[in-house]
Amino acid sequence: MLSEFSLIDRYFARRARTNTRRAVLGIGDDCALIAPADGEMLAVSTDMLVEGRHFFPDIDPHALGHKALAVNLSDLAAMGAQPLGFTLAFALPKPAEDWLAAFSAGLFELADRYDCELIGGDTTAGPLNLCLTVFGSVRQDVALRRDAARAGDDIWVSGTPGDARASLGLLRGEWQVNGQTNEQDAAHFRRALEYPEPRVALGLALRGVARAALDVSDGLAGDLLHILERSNLAATIDVDSLPISPALARLPRDVQLQCALAGGDDYELCFTAAPGQRAAVEAAAQHAGVRVTRIGTMSALTSPQTAPAIAWRDAAGTMLNLTLQGFDHFHAD
């Protein structure tokens, strides 16, 4: 049976040493040593993935390796940061070599795409639990912060939010694959859930163009509210402008809205930019090869006592009474 150190060396450390060195000192010492380029700051983010809460026990380990890093790279994308490296700490019930080979392959395939080096970590025996910390670099003056939105800003979103939540609904039996939602749609939803694409290229292209940004991990309705609270603003969203994938469009309209607005695990970017930057936003999206859609507007609060909130309307301007709540790790079903 693999020991702790042979496991690390065979599936992680040896592979990490073949990557481009971004750290001054990586795996093999008590700490890694890493520094950003001159004039830039470190952007640091940590995410934990717990079996049964963030992924199903029977998930393909290759997909899990991809997703574990993708959700962290998505945080760097939301800050407009260039990936540098990451650490990996995990508990594993038993060191199954087939599982480790597939997991590490999925992990490093994504790491190699973004030149993001594994620089350290830890492993132990226990219920399956993954914790990654990712490091990036960005100049302070172009970082995409949640508190930087302004009244009058356009609100944009990348991709087609809602597909990952649609997959979860199918797996839970909340809605069914039928004549309108075929097996090809189900496969599309499943890939959205298990292989999210971090929008790193878009985040980098939006530096100096967008003002505020975050990644949609817990649902657009809940995550956008974080920008409103940090920027002390309100927002109006046109739900008819939401970008919906053809697969999601084949589900009932109430399911579409539930998935697109309150679903999680999309890891698309929601960001704001001045109306005068519309052409620049479109150019940034084209450069990154990502679809972006303008879905609403930021506005000032009507009084100091007014709480930041989202108003929902349709394309005709009719206000809609939608009760939506983003994902909460301590109150989720």
C-alpha positions as CSV (number, residue, x, y, z in Angstrom):
1,M,0.0,0.0,0.0
2,L,1.2,3.5,-0.7
3,S,2.6,5.5,2.2
4,E,1.8,9.2,2.6
5,F,5.2,10.3,1.2
6,S,5.2,7.8,-1.7
7,L,1.7,8.9,-2.6
8,I,2.7,12.6,-2.7
9,D,5.9,11.9,-4.7
10,R,4.3,9.6,-7.2
11,Y,1.1,11.5,-8.0
12,F,1.8,15.1,-7.1
13,A,5.4,16.2,-6.2
14,R,7.1,14.5,-9.1
15,R,4.6,15.9,-11.6
16,A,4.8,19.4,-10.1
17,R,8.6,19.4,-10.5
18,T,8.3,19.1,-14.3
19,N,6.2,22.3,-14.5
20,T,7.6,25.7,-15.1
21,R,8.9,27.1,-11.8
22,R,6.9,30.1,-10.6
23,A,7.9,29.7,-7.0
24,V,11.5,30.4,-5.7
25,L,11.1,27.3,-3.5
26,G,8.3,24.8,-4.1
27,I,7.6,21.3,-2.8
28,G,10.2,19.7,-0.5
29,D,10.6,22.2,2.3
30,D,8.6,23.4,5.3
31,C,7.2,26.3,3.3
32,A,7.1,27.4,-0.3
33,L,8.6,30.7,-1.2
34,I,6.7,32.7,-3.9
35,A,6.6,36.4,-4.9
36,P,4.7,38.3,-7.5
37,A,6.3,40.4,-10.2
38,D,7.5,43.9,-9.4
39,G,4.7,46.3,-8.9
40,E,2.1,43.6,-8.3
41,M,0.4,42.2,-5.3
42,L,-0.4,38.6,-4.3
43,A,-4.1,37.5,-4.7
44,V,-4.8,34.6,-2.5
45,S,-8.0,32.5,-2.2
46,T,-8.9,29.2,-0.5
47,D,-11.8,26.8,-1.3
48,M,-12.8,23.6,0.4
49,L,-14.7,20.8,-1.4
50,V,-16.4,18.2,0.9
51,E,-17.8,15.0,-0.3
52,G,-21.6,15.0,-0.1
53,R,-21.8,18.8,0.1
54,H,-19.9,19.9,-3.0
55,F,-19.7,16.7,-5.0
56,F,-21.3,13.3,-5.2
57,P,-19.4,10.3,-3.8
58,D,-19.4,8.6,-7.3
59,I,-18.0,11.6,-9.2
60,D,-15.3,10.8,-11.8
61,P,-12.0,11.5,-10.0
62,H,-10.7,13.2,-13.2
63,A,-13.6,15.6,-13.1
64,L,-13.0,16.2,-9.4
65,G,-9.4,17.0,-9.9
66,H,-10.4,19.5,-12.6
67,K,-13.1,21.1,-10.5
68,A,-11.1,21.4,-7.3
69,L,-8.6,23.7,-9.1
70,A,-11.2,25.4,-11.4
71,V,-13.2,26.8,-8.5
72,N,-10.0,28.4,-7.1
73,L,-8.8,29.7,-10.4
74,S,-12.3,31.2,-10.8
75,D,-11.6,33.4,-7.8
76,L,-8.4,34.7,-9.4
77,A,-10.4,35.4,-12.6
78,A,-12.9,37.5,-10.6
79,M,-10.0,39.6,-9.2
80,G,-8.3,39.9,-12.6
81,A,-5.3,38.1,-11.3
82,Q,-2.7,36.0,-13.2
83,P,-2.4,32.5,-11.7
84,L,1.0,31.7,-10.1
85,G,0.7,28.5,-8.0
86,F,-1.5,26.6,-5.6
87,T,-1.3,24.3,-2.6
88,L,-3.3,21.1,-2.1
89,A,-4.4,19.6,1.2
90,F,-6.7,16.6,1.2
91,A,-8.0,13.8,3.3
92,L,-8.5,10.4,1.6
93,P,-10.2,7.3,3.0
94,K,-7.7,5.0,1.3
95,P,-4.9,5.6,-1.3
96,A,-6.4,3.9,-4.3
97,E,-3.9,4.2,-7.1
98,D,-6.5,4.3,-10.0
99,W,-8.4,7.1,-8.2
100,L,-5.2,9.1,-7.5
101,A,-4.0,8.7,-11.1
102,A,-7.3,10.0,-12.5
103,F,-7.6,12.8,-9.9
104,S,-4.1,14.1,-10.4
105,A,-4.4,13.9,-14.2
106,G,-7.6,16.1,-14.1
107,L,-5.8,18.5,-11.7
108,F,-2.6,18.9,-13.6
109,E,-4.3,19.1,-17.0
110,L,-6.0,22.3,-15.9
111,A,-2.9,23.5,-13.9
112,D,-0.8,23.2,-17.1
113,R,-3.3,25.2,-19.1
114,Y,-2.9,28.2,-16.8
115,D,0.8,27.7,-15.9
116,C,-0.2,27.3,-12.3
117,E,2.3,25.4,-10.3
118,L,1.6,23.0,-7.4
119,I,3.9,24.4,-4.7
120,G,3.0,22.5,-1.5
121,G,0.3,20.9,0.5
122,D,-0.6,18.0,2.9
123,T,-2.4,14.7,2.9
124,T,-3.9,12.5,5.6
125,A,-6.4,9.6,6.0
126,G,-10.0,10.5,6.6
127,P,-13.4,11.3,4.8
128,L,-12.7,12.7,1.4
129,N,-12.1,16.4,1.7
130,L,-10.1,18.7,-0.6
131,C,-8.7,22.1,0.3
132,L,-6.8,24.2,-2.2
133,T,-5.2,27.6,-1.8
134,V,-4.4,29.5,-5.0
135,F,-2.0,32.4,-5.5
136,G,-2.1,35.0,-8.3
137,S,-0.7,38.4,-9.0
138,V,-2.3,41.7,-10.0
139,R,-1.6,45.4,-9.9
140,Q,-3.5,47.0,-7.1
141,D,-4.9,49.7,-9.5
142,V,-6.5,47.2,-11.9
143,A,-7.8,44.6,-9.4
144,L,-11.5,43.9,-9.9
145,R,-12.9,44.5,-6.4
146,R,-16.4,44.0,-5.2
147,D,-16.5,47.5,-3.6
148,A,-15.7,49.3,-6.8
149,A,-19.1,49.4,-8.6
150,R,-20.7,52.8,-9.2
151,A,-24.3,54.0,-9.8
152,G,-25.1,53.8,-13.5
153,D,-22.8,50.9,-14.2
154,D,-23.9,48.2,-16.6
155,I,-24.2,44.7,-15.1
156,W,-22.7,41.9,-17.2
157,V,-22.5,38.1,-16.9
158,S,-20.4,35.7,-18.8
159,G,-21.5,32.4,-20.3
160,T,-24.9,30.8,-19.6
161,P,-25.5,30.6,-15.8
162,G,-27.9,27.9,-14.7
163,D,-26.6,24.8,-16.4
164,A,-24.8,23.4,-13.4
165,R,-27.9,23.8,-11.2
166,A,-30.0,22.1,-14.0
167,S,-27.7,19.1,-13.7
168,L,-28.1,19.0,-10.0
169,G,-31.8,19.0,-10.4
170,L,-31.7,16.1,-12.8
171,L,-29.5,14.1,-10.5
172,R,-31.8,14.8,-7.6
173,G,-34.9,14.0,-9.6
174,E,-36.4,17.5,-9.3
175,W,-37.1,17.5,-13.0
176,Q,-36.8,14.8,-15.6
177,V,-35.2,14.1,-19.0
178,N,-38.1,13.8,-21.3
179,G,-39.2,14.6,-24.8
180,Q,-38.2,18.2,-24.3
181,T,-34.9,17.6,-22.4
182,N,-33.0,14.8,-24.1
183,E,-30.0,12.9,-23.1
184,Q,-27.7,15.2,-25.0
185,D,-29.0,18.1,-22.8
186,A,-28.4,16.0,-19.7
187,A,-24.8,15.4,-20.8
188,H,-24.4,19.2,-21.4
189,F,-25.7,19.9,-17.9
190,R,-23.5,17.3,-16.3
191,R,-20.4,18.6,-17.9
192,A,-21.2,22.2,-16.7
193,L,-21.5,20.8,-13.2
194,E,-18.4,18.7,-13.2
195,Y,-16.0,20.6,-15.6
196,P,-16.6,24.3,-14.9
197,E,-14.4,26.6,-17.0
198,P,-12.6,29.3,-14.9
199,R,-12.8,32.6,-16.8
200,V,-9.2,33.5,-16.3
201,A,-8.6,35.0,-19.7
202,L,-11.7,37.2,-19.4
203,G,-10.7,38.4,-16.0
204,L,-7.3,39.4,-17.3
205,A,-8.9,41.1,-20.4
206,L,-11.3,43.1,-18.2
207,R,-8.5,44.8,-16.2
208,G,-8.8,48.5,-16.7
209,V,-12.2,48.0,-18.3
210,A,-14.6,46.6,-15.6
211,R,-14.9,48.1,-12.2
212,A,-16.3,45.4,-9.9
213,A,-16.5,41.6,-10.4
214,L,-17.0,38.3,-8.7
215,D,-17.5,34.7,-9.8
216,V,-21.0,33.1,-9.6
217,S,-20.4,30.2,-7.3
218,D,-23.6,30.4,-5.1
219,G,-26.1,31.8,-7.5
220,L,-26.4,35.0,-9.4
221,A,-29.0,36.5,-7.1
222,G,-27.0,35.9,-4.0
223,D,-23.6,36.7,-5.4
224,L,-24.6,40.0,-7.1
225,L,-25.9,41.1,-3.7
226,H,-22.3,40.9,-2.4
227,I,-21.3,43.6,-4.9
228,L,-24.3,45.7,-3.9
229,E,-23.5,45.4,-0.2
230,R,-19.8,46.2,-0.6
231,S,-20.5,49.0,-3.1
232,N,-23.5,50.3,-1.2
233,L,-25.8,50.3,-4.3
234,A,-29.0,48.8,-5.7
235,A,-29.5,46.9,-8.9
236,T,-32.2,46.3,-11.5
237,I,-32.0,43.1,-13.5
238,D,-33.9,42.4,-16.8
239,V,-34.6,38.6,-16.4
240,D,-35.6,38.4,-20.1
241,S,-32.0,39.3,-21.0
242,L,-30.5,36.5,-19.1
243,P,-28.3,34.3,-21.4
244,I,-29.9,30.9,-21.3
245,S,-28.3,27.8,-23.0
246,P,-30.4,25.9,-25.6
247,A,-30.5,23.0,-23.2
248,L,-31.8,25.0,-20.3
249,A,-34.3,26.8,-22.6
250,R,-36.0,23.4,-23.1
251,L,-36.9,23.3,-19.4
252,P,-40.0,25.1,-18.0
253,R,-39.6,28.9,-17.6
254,D,-39.8,28.7,-13.8
255,V,-37.0,26.1,-13.7
256,Q,-34.9,28.3,-16.1
257,L,-35.2,31.3,-13.7
258,Q,-34.5,29.2,-10.6
259,C,-31.4,27.7,-12.2
260,A,-30.1,30.9,-13.8
261,L,-30.7,33.2,-10.9
262,A,-30.5,31.1,-7.8
263,G,-28.4,28.1,-9.0
264,G,-24.7,27.7,-8.0
265,D,-21.6,26.1,-9.3
266,D,-21.5,28.1,-12.6
267,Y,-18.2,30.0,-11.9
268,E,-19.1,32.5,-14.6
269,L,-18.1,36.1,-14.0
270,C,-20.6,38.8,-13.0
271,F,-19.1,42.3,-13.3
272,T,-19.9,45.9,-13.7
273,A,-18.6,48.5,-16.1
274,A,-19.4,52.1,-17.1
275,P,-21.8,52.4,-20.1
276,G,-19.0,54.1,-22.0
277,Q,-17.0,50.9,-21.8
278,R,-19.5,48.7,-23.7
279,A,-17.3,48.4,-26.8
280,A,-14.3,47.6,-24.6
281,V,-16.2,44.9,-22.7
282,E,-17.2,43.3,-26.0
283,A,-13.6,43.5,-27.2
284,A,-12.3,41.9,-24.0
285,A,-14.9,39.1,-24.3
286,Q,-14.0,38.5,-27.9
287,H,-10.3,38.4,-27.0
288,A,-11.0,35.8,-24.3
289,G,-13.3,33.8,-26.5
290,V,-16.2,34.1,-24.0
291,R,-19.8,35.3,-24.5
292,V,-20.9,38.2,-22.2
293,T,-24.4,39.6,-21.8
294,R,-25.5,42.9,-20.3
295,I,-28.3,42.1,-17.9
296,G,-29.0,45.2,-15.8
297,T,-27.9,48.4,-14.2
298,M,-26.5,49.6,-10.9
299,S,-28.3,52.5,-9.1
300,A,-27.8,54.6,-6.0
301,L,-29.8,53.8,-2.9
302,T,-32.8,56.0,-2.4
303,S,-31.8,56.9,1.1
304,P,-29.1,56.1,3.6
305,Q,-31.5,53.7,5.4
306,T,-32.3,51.7,2.3
307,A,-30.7,48.3,2.2
308,P,-28.9,47.2,-1.0
309,A,-31.4,45.0,-3.0
310,I,-32.1,43.7,-6.5
311,A,-35.2,44.7,-8.4
312,W,-36.3,42.2,-11.1
313,R,-38.2,43.2,-14.2
314,D,-39.0,41.8,-17.6
315,A,-38.2,43.2,-21.1
316,A,-41.3,45.4,-21.0
317,G,-40.2,47.0,-17.8
318,T,-42.8,45.2,-15.6
319,M,-41.5,44.6,-12.1
320,L,-41.5,40.9,-11.1
321,N,-42.0,39.5,-7.6
322,L,-39.3,36.9,-7.4
323,T,-38.2,35.2,-4.2
324,L,-34.7,34.0,-4.8
325,Q,-31.8,33.1,-2.5
326,G,-28.3,32.0,-3.3
327,F,-26.7,28.8,-2.0
328,D,-25.9,28.8,1.7
329,H,-23.5,26.0,2.9
330,F,-25.3,25.9,6.3
331,H,-28.8,26.0,5.1
332,A,-28.7,24.1,1.8
333,D,-30.9,21.0,1.2
